[in-house]
Every structure is written in structure tokens, then in C-alpha cells.
Amino acid sequence: MPRFIDLSVTVDSNTMSPPSTNLKVEVTPHRRGPGFWQVSSVRQSLHTGAHIDSPLHVFKDGITTAEISLEQVTGEALVVDLSFVEANHRITIEDLKRGGGDRVRKGDIVLLRTDWTDKMYGKWPDYFTQSPFFPPESAEWLVAKGPKSIGFDFFEEYCARLPDFSSEDFPMHRVILGAGIVIMEGLTNLGALPAPSTPRSTRSRARKGRPPASSPRSRGGVYDACTPPDRLPPEPHARSVEH
């Protein structure tokens, strides 16, 4: 049976946006009588919870999220396992290699897993200010491999710790979005995606006593809710839905 894995966090009236706006989600009911009738309005930062960043976030003439193609945020994903990092850890190129980053191929969706959101989401402001972070040199190394999207389950920019940061304190965003790569933030539950497995062709060679042609590669599909069923891959891939 197909398996859907939700990678989005819960957003409610206690959810805070990043320190850049520091807004709490506000839901206001609007009612009219004499019988029951209600419509609610929501006030929040668009960078609350799980979301994608478009180039317009850091480039004046960048495209909006409405202009990002569906193909750029759907498809197979490779999870880079960084679950060994701790709070305030500067994620290095060596960390990325240790987690399997060398297996990233052009056109992949890359999901960087630290489990930070699983453990700390809802603990404000520590979720932002104590998070592992992703410096520009590590972003450049990953961008050079040509992924189409990069997802994070931690708050990537060091500037969350700065009381008076500016637009120039978002170097990682500029590196990734400047390369035309979509950023997916606020992800959770990446540990539920498929663990590394050996492709069928590799297992066959191993049974015959020959070395595999390549190293095993874990591939889990990340699909939007609008993806037609006939475009979903067959098992054993798990499928996840990002909202």
C-alpha cells in the first residue's frame, strides 16, 4: 500500500514566526446574526511553519512563490543524515559528506535532517536562536552539485542570534536562491523517510560474488498534494506530502 509521510509542522495560535518579524499566529472569528454564521481571518507571517522561500525573499527582482514551477518542488528526494549535530552546530562540508551528501545528483530534492524541528519546534525563541546553522561555504558546496530544491528541518541562518541583523546577514539564502534553487523550511519528521537500501541490481551482483557498480542510495519521494496518482512511483518508495 502507498505510504504518505507528512513533513509539515502544526501551526496554531501559539506558533511564532522567525525573529525577523516575531509574529504570533492570530485567528479572529467574524460573526453575524441572528442565527449562527462565522468566517475567520488569519494574521501571520508567510514564513510561519513549513513553507518555501522564493528568490523575492532576498532579491528585489526575484520571482515569487507563485512563479515557482510544481516540478521544482516535487519528485524524488535524498535525505542527508545530519542527526549527529547538536544545538548551535556550524554544519560543515565534512558534516555533509559524513551524512551522505556526496550522493546528491543534479536535479535532486535534498532534505537535510538534523531532527532539530522534531525536538524543539514550539520552544520559542530557542528553536531559532539555538538551532544548528548552515554557513554559506557549505551551501556553495551543496549548490555546486545541482539540486533543484533543498529542505531544512532546522533554522539555517546564524543571524537569528543577532539582535539587530540586516538584509546582508542572510548569506546562505543568497547562495541557494541566487542559484535558482528552492528553499523549503520548517520541515519535520524526516527520520520517518526510507532508510538507505540496496538497489535490486546491486543485490543481484552481490549474490553472484561481484562488487556493486555503485554505492547504495536511499531515495524517498516527496510529492505535492496536487501530484496526479499516475505520476507517483511504485513501492517500495515511501511518499510524503509537504503542505
Secondary structure, DSSP 8 states (H G I E B T S, - for coil): ---EEE------TT-B--TTT--B-EEEEEE-SSS--EEEEEE--TTSSSEEE-GGGT-TT---GGGS-GGGG-EEEEEEE-TT--TT-B--HHHHHHTTGGG--TT-EEEEE--HHHHHTTSTTHHHHSS-B--HHHHHHHHTT--SEEEESS---GGGG-TT--GGG-HHHHHHHHTT-EEEES---GGGS------HHHHHHHHTT---SS-----EEEE-TTS-GGGS--TTS-EEE--
